[in-house]
Amino acid sequence: NSISARGVVDTQVLSGTTYTSSSSTLILELQSIDVNQNLISNKYDYIVFYLDPTDLTKFYMKIDADPASSRKDTTALLSAFVESLNFRYNIVNPADATKVEITLNLARIVRGQERTAQNSTSIFFKNKF
């Protein structure tokens, strides 16, 4: 799946919790869509990717959708075996970033042996707001 994000947001309140884009948190602003996948002018949804502050091995995605959007508010556990997560912005202020490099390292003990995986990808923003 792909999404068309407008860009990174510095800080956003979702469900009463304040999130700030950093090396361990990424907040994306997306234009809201209707049931036919058409963009809704001047309406925005927010997606935050973050580590649980009480259990840094758990990686979540939370969606805060505008009431007019066909997207639904949701929180999803993406991984429960995080060893490290890093969002690296191509500029000091995350909201000005045109590229975000993401590295996620996972580790888990299986039958007494540690199993690890490293995943990385980049997000590019074509049209900054």
C-alpha positions in Angstrom: 0.0 0.0 0.0 1.1 3.5 -0.6 -0.1 6.8 0.8 0.3 10.3 -0.5 1.4 12.4 2.5 1.7 16.1 2.2 4.7 16.0 4.5 6.0 15.7 8.1 4.3 17.7 10.9 6.4 18.9 13.9 3.8 18.4 16.6 0.2 17.1 16.6 -2.3 16.2 19.3 -4.0 12.9 18.7 -6.7 11.5 21.1 -5.4 13.9 23.8 -1.7 12.8 23.5 0.9 15.3 22.1 3.3 13.7 19.6 6.4 15.4 18.2 8.3 14.2 15.2 11.8 13.1 16.2 14.2 10.2 15.7 11.7 7.8 17.3 8.4 9.4 16.1 7.1 10.3 12.7 3.9 12.4 12.1 2.5 12.6 8.6 -0.2 14.9 7.3 -2.4 13.5 4.5 -5.2 15.2 2.7 -8.5 13.6 3.7 -10.3 11.4 1.2 -14.0 10.6 0.6 -15.5 7.1 0.0 -14.6 7.3 -3.7 -10.9 8.1 -2.8 -11.2 11.7 -4.0 -9.3 14.3 -2.1 -11.3 16.6 0.2 -10.2 20.3 0.1 -8.8 21.8 3.3 -9.4 18.6 5.4 -6.5 16.6 6.7 -5.8 13.3 8.4 -2.7 12.5 10.5 -0.7 9.3 10.9 1.8 8.9 13.7 4.4 6.1 13.9 5.9 5.8 17.3 7.4 3.5 20.0 5.3 2.9 23.1 6.9 5.1 25.8 6.2 2.5 28.4 7.5 -0.5 26.3 10.0 0.5 23.7 9.8 -2.9 22.0 6.3 -2.0 20.7 5.9 0.0 17.5 2.5 1.5 16.7 0.7 3.4 14.0 -2.1 5.7 15.0 -4.5 7.4 12.5 -6.5 10.5 13.5 -8.9 11.2 10.6 -10.9 14.3 10.0 -14.7 13.7 10.5 -15.2 14.3 6.8 -12.7 11.6 5.8 -13.4 8.0 4.8 -10.3 7.0 6.8 -11.1 5.8 10.3 -9.4 6.6 13.6 -7.4 3.6 14.5 -4.3 2.4 16.5 -2.4 -0.6 15.2 0.5 -2.5 16.8 3.0 -2.9 13.9 5.6 -4.9 15.9 6.2 -6.2 19.4 9.9 -7.1 19.0 11.6 -3.7 18.3 15.3 -3.5 19.1 15.7 0.0 17.6 13.8 2.4 15.4 15.2 5.5 13.8 13.6 8.2 11.7 16.3 10.3 10.0 15.2 13.6 8.4 17.3 15.2 5.6 17.1 18.5 7.4 17.2 19.6 11.1 13.6 20.6 11.4 11.4 17.5 10.6 8.5 19.7 9.2 10.9 20.9 6.5 12.0 17.4 5.5 11.7 16.3 1.9 13.1 12.9 2.7 12.8 10.6 5.8 15.0 7.5 6.1 13.5 4.8 8.3 15.5 2.0 10.0 13.8 -0.6 12.1 15.7 -3.4 13.8 13.8 -6.3 15.3 15.1 -9.0 17.7 13.4 -12.0 19.2 14.4 -15.1 21.1 13.2 -18.3 19.3 14.0 -21.7 20.8 16.8 -20.1 22.8 18.4 -18.4 19.8 18.2 -14.7 19.0 16.7 -13.9 15.6 17.2 -10.5 14.2 16.0 -8.5 11.2 16.9 -5.1 9.9 14.4 -3.2 7.7 15.0 0.2 6.1 13.2 2.4 3.6 13.0 6.0 2.6 10.0 8.3 2.1 10.2 11.2 -0.4 7.9 14.1 -0.4 7.3 15.6 -3.9 5.0 18.4 -3.0 5.7 20.2 0.3 2.9 22.3 1.7 
